[in-house]
Amino acid sequence: MTASVNFLSQLNPSQRIAVEHFCGPLLVVAGAGSGKTRALTYRIAHLITHYQVDPESILAVTFTNKAAREMKDRLERLFAQEMALKHHGQPFNSLSEYDQKRLLSQVYKKTTKKLWIGTFHSLCARILRYDINKYQDERKRTWERNFSIFDESDVQSLVKNIVLKQFNLDDKKFNPRNVRYTISNAKNLGLSPEAYLKEHSYAKGRIIAEVYQEYQNQLAANNALDFDDLILIPVRLFQQNESILGYWHSQFKHILVDEYQDTNRIQYELIQLLTTNGELQKSEYNWQNRSIFVVGDADQSIYSFRMADFTILLNFQSDFGDGLPDEDTRTMVKLEENYRSTETILQAANKLIENNSQRIDKILRPTRGEGEEIYCYQAEDERIEADFVISKIQELVETNPELNWGDFALLYRVNAQSRPFEDNLIRNNIPYTIVGGFKFYDRQEIKDSLAYLRLIINPFDTVSLLRVINSPRRGIGKTSVDSLLKAAQELEIPLWEIISDETSVKTLAGRAAKSVNKFATMIKELQGKLKELSATELFDQVMELSGYVHELKQKGTEEADNRLENIYELYSAIAQYQEDSEDTSLQGYLTNASLASDLDNLDEGQEKVSLMTLHSAKGLEFPIVFLVGLEQGTLPHIRSLNDPLSLEEERRLCYVGLTRAQEQLFITHARERYVWGSKEIKTASQFLQEIPQDLINSNLRPTVRKIYHKKPASSQNNIKWSVGDRVIHHSFGEGEITHVLGSGKKTNLAIKFAGLGRKIVDPRTNSITKID
């Protein structure tokens, strides 16, 4: 495949310099909306088409699975466009649907299938499926290739059990959740239990180190890893085995890292090892037919609570580059042209972020028009703030036919700020979604289903085994399980070895023995079908043989129906994975499910108002943004007010919020707000003062909203209610009566509310009003 004349003509000069870079290090400082994904995508394409680089030797690290999919999709379209022009003499979009699919299939088989593109976690999990059996940690613990990946809920349960039951610690001094985060932070810093103990030799530190040690023992016993292990173990494996490091160093000749400002220390070590093959002297780095290409922006570093360290980006020039000043360097390029926001929004963002000291100097330059002023509204309290925002959204939708609910985003500092906005949206029957809310994979029925699948793959996964042994209920009580578990612990063998032995079960499980043996037989039967059935077929078998779906159908409740819908959605997710992935195995899907995130599930085409924290907004953009709660103590957060470094991160958060807006930006703040149950007087955020006031219009007034007045209580008793009547409820908003229950003074109404399902209410409580 040969690059056409137009291949690079779509890039601006700075993007082109970055894309055409071949060997050696390059830092691309990419401002918000500056086309960094395009630069990354075109660079990969240019390496393959111009330099004939083997796709298998390219490693591209993204920070979400969604970004990885987007990069692959862009590459496929890019290559397909080249092939369409070369072989058909016309643009890709002009071809028939059949020819388009044929070209995309050819591109996938020849190129994108071979690329290593994904998150740190997914790529490292893939490496470990090859080599984890060659690793042992400082206590000689080992893992096999069929390891499970424990999600956060599994890990929390494991740590809680160790802290409270095994070590019998005071949960006020050793809160299990805090202990878990301490262990996670230690791993992200590359600290083993022994190394953690050396740095925290005081009494509490010693106990946490012991918990950490036991936690690792139990992970190994379960042949399981947590998310942090997925990166830590490859680093340690590379450090202890030169031949394995040499193999992967030789495999990945061109390494690309997106969002480099969000890397932590252990991720940095991984990249450094793969790039340098463990060479310690910078002068000895071999750059022949090899490159390290990182893209990031220190001004958008907002994840220090996840141990992200933006100084890694600031130090790139000294670690890998030529270290020369910005105007002379050949190992740094700045992308400063912004294709997202209006000039007014960019001027505000530039002036705000100039107040930070720890950054690489750059200025976002607009490629669009001036746009409208930034609108600022001061409310009396959070309820009036919510009234204003929702009314303004309604007004804009009503007066601009081209807008829909999906064009609006509400951004706030902490999740708790969403409540008044949610109440108002529900009351006005406006569809909305919360990004970063309750995760699909955290729901009970989904976790149960996945635990069955994980157990079939890895029977030594005791956490999954304990989750499903009596789910659905099959007469295996806690006493029986404890007896089996105690025997396994005393014999120092996995629980499955006890449960899979019929005689042992009869001896230990008492009256539950028959049920335990039946359960073990079912799992063995499913294990025997692993190779002959696809992931979806096996999932069907699990749901049928386990009785899980049957039990939910028997219940027949609304909650059970909702849980069934979630299980059906999980089936769809597995089927979708099989369509989209070259690896259609159950193990492949389970790895994918373990690494799923909120942003991966955000449907950008949905017509719903998006509510999210500023941390969740990273990487997204919307035509109209409401940045709410800009007050001292809220944004910037109260914890940052006396810490200069934390205050700079809060400013970066605000900067990220401003630069999410494409067309219009509204900023709101309140004179008083409920904080921890009591009202506090608030002052406007200092960040508002750092934005040039000539860019801000502060003369906004709230739109007059339609108020529904309740009828007097006495009149409620005389109303004739009928199925199909539309009503307004003071808390739940508009709904429709589906059933009239009882009669006279004992009448109750079953009402279906949008987004809330059916609720039964007493019409005499004066809470509902019929819509005539």
N, C-alpha and C positions, 0 to 999 in steps of 0.2 A: 504494500500500500504506500503510495507516494503522496506527500502533502501537496495540496493544490496551492496556487498563488494566493487564494483568499483565506487560506487556513489561519494565518496570523493577522490578517488585516482588520479583524474585529477587535483587536486589542489596542489599548492606548499605549503610548511609548513606555511608561513604567511597567505595565503588565508584560509588554513584549520583552523587555530586558530580563524580567524574571523568568518568563517561559523559555527563552532561548538559552538561558544558563545551562551548561552541560555538567561539568565536573567540579568538585570542590564544594565548599560550604556557601550557603546563601541564606540570609535572613530577610524575609519579606515583611516589612512593617505595614500591615493592611488595616487602614482605618475602617470604621463602620460603613457598610454599603459601598465599599470600594471595589467590589468584584473579586474577592479573594478566591471564592470557589471556582470562578472562571479561570483564574491564574493557575490554580492547582490542576484543574481538569485539562487545560490546554498544555500544561507542562508535561503531564503524563502522555498525552497524545503526541506531543512533539518528540519526546524521548523515543517513542515507539516508531513513529513515521519517519523522522529525520535521522535519528541516530541508530535505528534498528535495534533498540534495546529489547531484550526478551521480556515480555510482560511478567513472567514469573519472578523476575529479579527486581520488581518494583514493589515496595512496601509503602502504603499510604495510610497514615493514622488519622482518623477523624474522632470527634468527641461524642458523637451520637450515631446510632445505627441508621437513623434517618439521613444524616449527612452522608454516610457511606453509600446508601441506596441512591441518593440524589447524584453523587459523583459518578457512580456506575451508569446511571441512566443518561447523564449528560455525555459521558464518553461514548456510549453506544450510539446515541443520536449523532454525535460528531463524526464518528467513523462511518456510520451508515450514510451520512450526507456526502462524505468524500467518495464512497463507493457508488452512490447514486449518480453523482456527476461524472465519475470516471467510466462506469459501465453502461449507464442509461442516458447520459447526456442531459439530465434534468434534475431539479431539486428533489430531495427525498419526499417532501410533502406532496409533490405532483404525481408520485407513483401510486399504483393501485395498492389496496390494503394488503393483498397477497404479496406483492413485491416488497412492500415495506417490512412485513413480518419475516420474509425470507432473508432480507439484508440484515435485519437485527439479529436473527438467529445465527447467521454467518459470523457477525461481529462478536457475538457472545462466545461461540465455540472457538474462534481463532484468537480472541484477545481478552475480553473482560473476564471470562471464566478463569483465566490464569492469574489475573492480578490479585495481589494481597491488599485488599482495601477493607478497613473496618476500624472499630475502636481498639484501644489498648487491650481491653479485656477480651474481646472476641478473637483478636489476632493471637494473643498469648494463650488463650484456651486452645486454639488450633495447634500452636507449637507444642503445648503440653500433651496433646493427644498422641503426638509422635514420641516424645522423649521423657515424660515425667517418671517413667519406670527406671530411668538412669539416675534419678536424684535421691539423695538422702540428706536430711537436715542435720543440725549439730547434735541431736539426740538419736541419730540413726533411724529416724522415722521415714517411712517410704510410702509411696502411693502407686496405684496401678492406672493404666490408661483409661479404664472405664469409670474414672472418678465422677462423683456427683458435684454439682455446684450449689452450695447452700445459699438461699436468698437471705435477706436481712431478717425476716421473721424466724427462719430456722436458727440463724446465728444468735438472735436475741434469746430464744428459748434455751439454747445450749448454754449460753453464758449465765442466764438466770438460774438454771439448774445447778451449775457448778458453784455459783456464789452463795445461793440460799440453802441448797440441800447438801452438797458435798462438803463445802467449806463452812457452812452454817454461819455466814457472816451477817453482820447488822446491815440491813438494806438502806439504812439512813446514812451510814458511813461509806458503804460500798453499793451504791445504786447500780443494779445490773446494767441498765442502759448506759450509764456513764462509764462503767468498766469496759463495756463493749466498744464504745467510742475511743477510749484510751488505747485499747489493743489495736484498733483499726489505725489510729494515728501512728502508733509505733511501727506498724507494718509499712505504712506509707513513707515513713522515714527510714525504712530498711532495718529496723531494730528487731532482732530475735528476742525471746524472753530473757536470755542471758545478757544481751547487750542493753536491754531495757533496765535490767536490775543494776547494771554498772552505773547508769545515768540517774537512777532513782533508788538509791540505797537506803533511804529512810524507811520507817516501819510500814507505812501505807504502800509505798512503792514496792517493797519486798512481797507484800501479800498479793498485789496486782500482778507482779511477775509470776508468782506461783499459780494464780488463776490462768494467766496467759499460757503457762506451760501445760497445765491440765487441758486447757481449751485445744491446744495443738495436739495433745495426745488423743483427744476424742475425735478431732477432725480426721486424724490418721486412721483411727480405729474404724471410722465410718467410710474410709476411702473417699473423703470429701475435702473440698476446698471452699474457702469463702472468696468474695470478690477481690480482696486485697492480695490473697495468695496467688491469684491468676497472673499478677505481674511480679510479685516478690519472688516466687519460686523460679521463673525463668532467669531472673537476674542472678539468683544464687546458683542455679544450675550452670549458667555460663561462667560464673566466677570459679566454680570448682571443677569444671570440665572443659579444658581448652579445645578439645577436638569437636565437641558439640557447638561451642561458640564459633569455632572456625567454620563449621558447616553452614550455620545460619548467616554468618558474616559474608561468606562466599555467595550464599543464596540471594541476599538482599544488597544489590549494588547501588540502588538509588532509593533513598529513604525520604519520604515527605511527611511532615507533621503539621496538621492544622491546629489552630487554637493553642499555639505553643506557650502562650502566657498562662495557660491553665494546667500545665504539667506539674507534677509533684516530684520530689527527689528520687523516688524509686523508678518512676517513669523516665526521668532524665538519665538515670544510670543505665536503664535498658537501651535507650537510644544511643547513648555514648558507647556502650559495649558493642552493639551491632555495627555502629559506624566505624569504630577504630580497631575492632578485634582485640580490645583490651590493652592496646598500646597506651602507655602513660605519658609519653613525650609528644607534645603537639607538633614539634618539628619533624617527628617521624611518621606522622599520619600519611597514609598512602591514598592519594585522591585519584589515581589513575582509573578511568572508567568508573568512577564512584562519586556520589554526591550526598550531601545532607541539606535538605531544603525545608526550612521551617517558616510557617506563616503565623503571625500573631500581632497583637496590639496590647501593650501594657495598659493603655487607657481603658481596656475592657476586662481587666483582671478583677473578678468579683467573687472568687471561690476560695478564699483563704481558709474558710471553715472546713473545706474538704482537703486541706493541706496543699492546695495549689500555691506555687511560689513563682510570682512573675519576675523575680530577679534572675531566674533561669533564662528568661528571654533577654533581659538587660545584659546578661553576661555572655550571650552567644558570641559576640565579637571576640571576647578574650578567650573563650573556650575553643572556638572553631575558626573564627574569621580572622581578618588581617588586623583588626584592632585600630584601624585608622579613623580619623575624624569623619563625620557624616559626609562632608563634601568631597572627601578623597577616597573613601572606601570603595572596594570592588566586591565586597561580600555582604552588602546590605542595599536593599531597594525599598523605597517608600511608595506605597499606593495611596494617594491623597485625593484622587478624584472620586467624589461621592455620586452614586447613581440612584440613591434612594430618596433623599429628603430635599425639601425646598431650601433656598438660600437662608431664609430667616431662621429655620430650625438649626441649620449648620452653624450659623454665626453664634447662636446661643450656646450650642454644645462646645464649640471651640473656646469661647470665652470662659465657660465654666471650668473646663478641664485644664486650662492654663494655670489654674491655682494649685495644681498638683506639682510636686517637685520630682517624684520618682517616675520618670517617663522618658520616652524617646520623642524629641520634639517633632511635631508634624501638625499640619493644618488641613482639615477637610475642605476641599474646594468643590463648590456646587457645579453640577452640569445641568441643573434645571432652573426654573425661574425663581423670582423672589418669594412668591407664595404669600399666604396670609400671616397676620401677626399671631404671636402666641397668646392664647386667651387664658387669663388668670382670674379665678373666682374665689373669694373668701366667704365661707359659710359660717353660720353661727355654731353648728355642731355637725357631727357625722351624719345625722339623719337629713339635715338640710343639704349637706354636701351630696349625699346619695340622690336626693330629690332633684337637685340641679343636674347632676350627671345623666341620670336616666331620662329626664325631661329633654335635655339637650340632644341626646341620642334619638329620641322619638321625633323631635323637631327636625333634625337633619335628615332622617329617613323619609319623613313626610314631604319635605321640600326638595329632596334630591332623589329622583327616581332611580338614578344609577347606583345608589347605595343600598346595601342590605345589612342585616345585623352582623354578618361576619366581617364587615369592614371596620369594626370597632374593638378596641382593647382597653381594658382598665388595668392599670399597673399600680401595685402598692408594695410597701416595704415588707410587711408581714402578713401571713395568711389571715389572721384575725380581723384585718381590715375589710375583708370581703363581705362580712355578714350584712351590714345595712344595704349594700348594693344588691346582694342576693335577694333580700327581703323585697326590695323595691322592684327588681326584675320579675320576681314571681308574682307580685301584686299586679303588675302591668302585663302579665302573660307574654313576656319577652324571652325568647329562647336564649340560653347562655351555657357556656361550658367553663369549668374551672380547670386550668392547666396546672398539673402538679397536685391534683386532688387525690381522692381514693383510687388506688391503682387497680386495674383489672386483675392483675396477677396476685393481688393481696386478698382477694375474696375467698371465703372459706371453701366453696365448691371447686374453685379453680385450683387452689393449693392442694386439696384432696386429690383431684384428678391427676395433677402433675406428680404428686407423691407416689401414686400407683405406678405411673410410667417410669419414674426414677428408680423405684424398687425393682421393677422388672429388669432394667438395665444393670443395676448395681445392687444385688441383694444384701450387701454389707452396709447399706445406707440405713442405719438403725433409726435415724430421725424420721425418715419417710415411712419405715415399717411401723413405728409406733403411732404415726399419724393415721394410718389406714387400717390397722389390724381390726379395729372395731367400728369402722366407718364405711358403709352404714352399719348400724348396730347388728351384731351377729352373736351376741351372748358371750363375749369375751370381756370380762370385767377387769377392773384395775388390779384386784388381788391376784388374779391369774397372770396378768401381764407382769406384775412386780415379781412374782415367783420365777417366771421365765427369765426376766431381766437380771435378777439377782444371781441366778445360776450362771448366766453368760458372763457377768462381771467377775464372779469368783473363779471361773475357768479361764478368764481373759480371752474369750473368743467372741466373735460377732453374734448378736442375738439370732440372726438367721440360721446359724449352725444348730442352735437348739430347736428352733421352731420347725426347721425342715426335717427333723428327725422324729418320726412318729412315736417311737418308744419313749424318748425324752419328754415329749409333750404329754403322753399319757401319765408319766410319772409326776410331772410338775404342775400340770394345768387343772387338775381336778375335774369338776363337771364341765369346764370349758374345753376339755381336751378335744372332743369331737369337732367343735367349731374351729379350733386352732388348726387342726389337721386338715380340715376342709379348706380353710383359707390358704394354707401352705400348698396344698395340691393345686388350687386355682392359680397361684403365682407361678408355680412350676410349669403348669400348662401354658400360661401366657409367655413364659420365657422360651418355651419350645417353639413358639410361633414367631419369634423375633425376626428370623431370617426370611420367613416365607410371606409375611404380611407387611404392607406399607404402614407408615405411622398412623394414618387415618383409620385403616382397617383394624389395627391393633387397639387404637383408642375405642373404637366401637365395641370390640371384644371386652375390653376392660369395663366399660360402662354396663354391658349386658351381664357378664359373669359375676361382677361384684355386687350387682343389685342396686347400685347407687341411683341410677335413673329411675328404676322401678319404685324405690322408696319415695322419691320426690313426687312421682306421679300419683302414688297412693295418697299422699298428704292432701293434694288438691287445693292447697292454700295459695294466696297471691304471692307470698314470700317464696313458696316452693316453685311456683311457676316462674318467678324471676330468676331463681337459681338455675332452673332448667334452661332458661334462655341464655344464661351465661355459659352453661356447659355446651350448648349448641354453638355459641359464639367461639368457644375454645376449639371445637371441631373445625369451624371455618378458618380459624387462625392456623391450625395445623395444615389444612388443605392449601391455604394460601402460601404457607411456607414451602410446601412441596412443589407448588407451581413456580415459585420465585427462586428456588435454590437448587444448585447442582447436587447437594447432599440431601437426599430425601429420607434419610434414616431417622428413626426415633431419637437417637442420641443427638443428631444434628439439630433437630427441633428443640429438644430440651435445653441445649446450650443457648440457642437463640432466645427461648422463652426466659431463661435465667438472666439474660442480659438486656431484656426489654426495658424501656424507660418511658416516662410520661410523654416526652416530646415526640417519641417515635409514634405514639398513638394519636397525635394531634392531627385531625383532618382539616387541612388548611382551606378546603373548599366549602366547609360547612357554614351555613348561614346562622351562626350563633355568636352573640357577644362573648368575647374571650376575657376571662378574669384570671389574673396570675400575679405572682410576686415578680419583682424585678429580676430576681435570680432565674426564674423560669422563662423570662422574656428574651434571654440571650439567644441570638441567632434568628429571631423572628422579626417580622415587620408588618405594619398595618397602615391603611390609609389614614385613619383617625385614632389618635391615642389620647386617653385621659390619664395623666400622671397625678394621682391623688395622695392626699395626706402629706404635703410638703411643709412639715413643721419641725422645729427643733425637738429632738427627742423621738421623732417618728422617722423622718428622713432629713438629716442624719439621725441614726438610731441613738438612743440615749447612752448605750454602752461605748459609743465612739467619741463622745463629746470632749473627753479629756485625754484622748490618745491620738496624736497627730497621724500615725500610720493608719489607724482604723478610720479616721476621718477622711483620709485620702481614698480609701476603698469605698466609703459611703458616697463620696463625690463621683467615683467611677460608676457606681450603681445608678446614680442620677443621670450621668452621661449616657449610660446604656439606655435608660428610659427615654431620654430626649431623642436619641437616634433611632428608636423603633418607629417613629412617626414619619410617614411619607408626605402627607398633604397638610394635615392640621394637627395641632398640639394644644391640648387644654391642660392647665395645671390648676389644682384646687388645694385649699388648705382650710382648716377650721379654727375658730376662736377658742373653742373648748371641745374636749373629746373624752370619752370614757376610757380610762386606763386602769386595768386591774380592778374594775368594779366601781370606781369613783371618778367623778368628773375632774379634769384638770384644765386649767387655762393654758392655752398653747400660743406660741409666737411663730411667725412665719419662718421657714427654713432659711438659714444663711445662704443656701445655694440659690435661692430666689434673688438675693441681693447681688450675686455674682454673675447674673445674666443681665446684659445691658437693658436698661428699662425702656429704651426706645423700641425694643423688639416686642414688648409686652403690652397687651390691652387689658387693663384691669377694670373696665367699666361694664363688665357683664352683670346682668340681672337674671335671676331665675325665671324660667318660662312658667307662665301660669298653667298649672296642671288641673286636669279634670278630677274633681273630688266627688266620691260617691258618698252621699249622706245616708245614714241608717234611718230606717223608719222607727217610730216610737214602738216601745215594747208591746203595748196593747194591740197594735195593729198586726203584729206578727201572728197572733193567735187566730186571726180571721182570714189569713191568706190561704188560698187553695193551692197546694203544691202538686205538680204533676211531673212525671217522667219526661225529660227533654227540656224542662225549664232551665234557662241560663241564670246563674246567680253570681253575686260578688261576696266573697268572704273577706273579712277585714285582715286576716293573716295569710290566707292561701291564694287570694286573687280570684280570678274568674273560673267558674266551673259549670258542669252540667249535671243535673239530677239524673241518676241511673235507676234508683229504686226509692219508693216511698214506703217506709216500714212502719207498721202499726197504724193507729188512727187516733183522732181527737187529741187530747192532751199528751198522749203517749206516742205521737208521731215523731219519727226520726227520718233523716234524709241521708241516703248514700249519694255522695257527690264525687264525680271524677274531675280532678284538677290537673291541668297541664304540668307535666314534670313531677307531680307528686303522687299520682295514682288515686285510688278511691279512698275517701274518708267518710265516716258516719258522724253527722252533727245533729244537734238538737236545735231546731229552728227557733225555739223560744228564748235562746240565749242572746238574741239581738245581735248575733255575729254575722248574719247573712242578709243580703238584700236581693230580691228578685229583679232581674233586668227586664223591663217591659219591652 
